[in-house]
Amino acid sequence: MKTLLVGYKVQDLFEVNRRGERRPVPWLDGDITCHTLDIYHCHAIENSSCGVKAVCSPHLPKDNWDLIKFKTGPKLMSGELSLDLLQEIHLLHPKRFELEFDGRERDRNDLIAKIKDDPDRVRDFSATWPASVPGGQKLMLTSFPGCFCHRRVDDGGLALAEVVSRELSGKNPRAILDMGCGCGLVGFLVAASHKGDTPVRLVMVDSHTRAVEAAELNAEKLGIPAEVILSDNGTPAQMDGTFDVFVGNPPYYSDYKIADIFLETAQRALKFGGVCYTVCKNADGLEPVQRRYFPDVEIIRRRGYAVLKSVKN
Ligand SMILES: C[S@@+](CC[C@H](N)C(=O)[O-])C[C@H]1O[C@@H](n2cnc3c(N)ncnc32)[C@H](O)[C@@H]1O
């Protein structure tokens, strides 16, 4: 029997018995594939030896699935991503479908009702919205459910793009690395605002496949060439000490572990004299992490956010 798991993470595939031993849940039986949207979760399943195949892709893999099990709920993903994935599951015509809903019965029924009303209507969940920095051109960016920030400009990302665009005016950066690029908000605004005469090499990295899909699409639509890389841990290609500028709006969860990965990448990727810019709501948490890699940190306030600037010496 071929089963596809959607919305499951590695911790859902294990249980701990009374003796405190961790082992795969008993229902993991047969030929099982677990779909993930983030390469971090994909690697976690691959390294767990639970016998489940992991696949990381922006859309669900096509096959003749006997069973698709979908785990969702308000704390696990946005309502729009739930609907989008339910629609993809419906279009795959599995022989059987099971929903594991983590949340209130009322919310579960609301979700089912939205699909049941008109199951064959195929909805487009992408959104295209404007973003600009002062004096720069207005860019139309497309995003998808699950990708940060879907349907709207993130104020932290915009604050970062505004500060970096202003700081680069009159300068001639050749290579910019945007880590955790999402749909490409910061990298594209900075590259578009830069009026130097040498072409900017723009590299964008994200661990989320839908972010990568959106950034690739936006690069094409905006006519701004970009190398977009799916990675959760930096890649040798970007750690080559040749970048002039690093920009990153790291996620807040994980007790700054991801911010640490971003800043380690910045330190390796930048050339001497290159500048690292990160952004957060409150500098108190991020500043000590940035100081591990760059002894000097200047804080620039913008839109209620702190942009942390460091030069690689
Ligand atoms: C706060 S969002 C910023 C998105 C975009 N730069 C902006 O400002 O709108 C953080 C991004 O980091 C990505 N991310 C999380 N962990 C990552 C990792 N280990 N490597 C690369 N990207 C990561 C997330 O998928 C998300 O797109």
The ligand as an ORCA input file, in Angstrom:
! r2SCAN-3c Opt
* xyz 0 1
  C      11.349     36.166      8.593
  S      11.395     35.313      7.047
  C      12.116     36.551      6.006
  C      11.688     36.466      4.556
  C      12.107     37.666      3.683
  N      13.538     37.852      3.698
  C      11.437     38.932      4.180
  O      12.098     39.735      4.844
  O      10.225     39.101      3.924
  C      12.683     34.168      7.322
  C      12.950     33.220      6.170
  O      14.040     32.363      6.537
  C      13.795     31.077      6.001
  N      14.625     30.112      6.752
  C      14.367     29.524      7.946
  N      15.384     28.731      8.296
  C      16.304     28.815      7.303
  C      17.593     28.215      7.098
  N      18.122     27.386      7.995
  N      18.248     28.520      5.954
  C      17.717     29.371      5.039
  N      16.511     29.958      5.190
  C      15.826     29.695      6.307
  C      12.291     30.895      6.152
  O      11.793     29.890      5.273
  C      11.795     32.296      5.796
  O      11.524     32.427      4.423
*
